[in-house]
Amino acid sequence: MANNKFTKKKKLIIISFVVAIIAIMITVNILRDDSDIIYVDTEKVIRRTVIQKVNASGKIQPEVEVKISATSSAIIDSITVVEGEYVKKNQHLISLDRKQLQASVDQSLSAVRSASARVKQDKANKERVELIYEQGLLLTKN
């Protein structure tokens, strides 16, 4: 019987302790400042398609940027691919207007011929000066 009394006392202490903790929790909840609580809207869970739109300003940059450039400048005559089309390595993309390019080639060839004529003229002048020097008609050789 003494053991039974001790058990009843023990049960009474445990129940009192639990009631005290519950009372403390209720008091803390009542006295707590509710301004820090974040309220969220909730819905019943249902299966549906999620559509998310984002409006943002900024700059989109690719992971790898490829710059396409020609070896010479010219007017584009025709484009053989459309925007967004996949292309292969060494595929023909554009045709350039050959009039400007041909005029540039002709001008360069003319400059080469002119330089060649100057070289020929300078060689002839050198030979003439050397001949005059050898004949003793010229005092110093240039």
C-alpha positions in Angstrom: 0.0 0.0 0.0 2.9 2.3 0.7 4.1 1.7 -2.8 0.6 2.5 -4.2 0.6 5.9 -2.3 4.0 6.7 -3.7 2.8 5.9 -7.2 -0.3 8.1 -6.7 2.0 11.0 -5.5 4.3 10.4 -8.4 1.3 10.5 -10.8 0.0 13.7 -9.2 3.4 15.4 -9.5 3.7 14.4 -13.1 0.2 15.6 -13.9 0.8 18.9 -12.1 4.0 19.4 -13.9 2.3 18.8 -17.3 -0.6 21.1 -16.4 2.0 23.8 -15.3 3.9 23.5 -18.6 0.6 23.7 -20.6 -0.4 26.8 -18.6 3.0 28.4 -19.2 2.7 27.7 -23.0 -0.9 29.2 -23.1 0.3 32.3 -21.2 3.3 32.8 -23.5 1.0 32.5 -26.6 -1.4 35.1 -25.2 1.3 37.6 -24.2 3.4 37.1 -27.3 3.6 40.0 -29.9 1.8 38.9 -33.1 3.4 41.6 -35.3 6.3 39.2 -36.3 3.9 36.5 -37.6 3.9 36.1 -41.3 0.4 35.2 -42.7 0.3 33.2 -45.9 -2.6 32.3 -48.1 -3.3 28.6 -48.6 -5.5 26.6 -50.8 -6.7 23.1 -51.0 -4.3 21.0 -53.0 -5.5 20.2 -56.5 -3.7 19.0 -59.6 -3.4 21.7 -62.3 -0.9 23.3 -64.7 1.3 25.9 -63.2 1.9 29.0 -65.3 4.5 31.4 -63.9 5.2 34.8 -65.5 8.2 36.9 -64.6 8.6 40.5 -65.6 12.1 41.7 -65.2 14.5 44.2 -66.8 18.0 43.3 -67.6 20.3 41.9 -70.2 20.3 38.3 -71.5 23.8 37.0 -72.3 24.6 33.7 -74.0 27.0 31.2 -72.4 29.1 31.2 -75.6 29.1 34.1 -78.0 30.1 33.6 -81.6 31.0 36.6 -83.8 30.7 36.1 -87.5 32.7 38.4 -89.6 34.0 38.5 -93.2 37.6 38.9 -94.1 36.7 42.0 -96.1 33.9 44.5 -96.0 31.2 44.4 -98.7 27.5 44.7 -99.2 25.5 41.6 -98.6 23.9 40.4 -101.9 21.9 37.4 -100.5 21.4 35.5 -97.3 21.0 31.7 -97.7 19.7 30.9 -94.2 16.9 32.2 -92.0 17.1 33.3 -88.4 16.9 30.4 -86.0 17.9 27.8 -88.6 20.6 25.3 -87.6 23.8 25.5 -89.7 26.7 23.2 -90.2 30.4 24.0 -90.2 31.6 25.6 -93.5 28.0 26.0 -94.7 27.5 28.9 -97.1 25.6 31.7 -95.2 25.7 34.8 -97.3 26.8 36.0 -100.8 28.6 39.3 -101.0 28.3 41.9 -103.8 31.3 41.2 -105.9 31.4 44.7 -107.6 33.1 46.3 -104.7 35.4 43.4 -104.1 36.4 43.3 -107.8 37.0 47.0 -107.8 39.3 46.6 -104.8 41.2 43.7 -106.5 41.6 45.8 -109.7 42.9 48.8 -107.6 45.4 46.5 -105.8 46.6 45.0 -109.1 47.0 48.5 -110.5 49.1 49.5 -107.5 51.3 46.4 -108.0 51.8 47.2 -111.7 52.6 50.8 -110.8 55.1 49.7 -108.1 56.7 47.2 -110.6 57.1 50.0 -113.1 58.8 52.2 -110.5 61.2 49.4 -109.6 62.0 49.0 -113.3 62.5 52.7 -113.6 64.7 52.9 -110.5 66.9 50.0 -111.8 67.3 51.7 -115.1 68.3 55.0 -113.3 70.8 53.1 -111.1 72.4 51.4 -114.1 72.6 54.8 -115.9 74.3 56.5 -112.8 76.7 53.6 -112.5 77.6 53.9 -116.1 78.2 57.6 -115.9 80.3 57.1 -112.7 82.4 54.4 -114.4 83.0 56.8 -117.3 84.3 59.3 -114.9 81.6 61.9 -115.7 80.3 61.8 -112.1 82.5 62.6 -109.1 80.6 60.7 -106.4 78.4 57.6 -106.6 74.9 58.1 -105.1 
